[in-house]
Every structure is written in structure tokens, then in C-alpha cells.
Amino acid sequence: MFTIEHDFDATVITLIDEGHEGLCEDVTINAFDDCVTLEQLDPLSEEPVRITLSMTQLRDLAAALDLPEGSYRLDSKRG
């Protein structure tokens, strides 16, 4: 399950783990103009952990989901 909300400066997507044993904490994704952040509560410290991806890293991640094992560099001229 997931939710999508549009704030003033970001789109916020929350991924909610459900339906099986060993559920993970929710993941909140904030998409800004220049970066994307992923946040998840650390169950041991009860503090949020944040990862920030540049738009280039996000593009590379999206491409990597459909590629086989290997090392790649996307051609920025081709989009």
C-alpha cells in the first residue's frame, strides 16, 4: 500500500509494508525539484534515517531496475 500527497514544495510518497511477517517501518519519499529523500524510522534508535539522492542518482536507479548485472554509465545527451 502507498499514499501520495502533494505539498507546496514536494510530492510525498509513503510506502506502507503490509501483509506478511517481519514488517518493515514505513518509507517516506519526498520528491523535490533538485533531489529526492527517502526516510525510514530506525526501530532501534527510534530516530529517522534519511538518504538523499540527486536527480542524476535517481535517474540511474530507475534505469538500473531494468538492467542485468554490470557497470553502466547513462548517456546524458540521450536522456
Secondary structure, 3 states (H helix, E strand, C coil): CEEEEECCCCEEEEECCCCCCCCCCCEEEEECCCEEEEEEECCCCCCEEEEEEEHHHHHHHHHHCCCCCCCCCCCCCCC
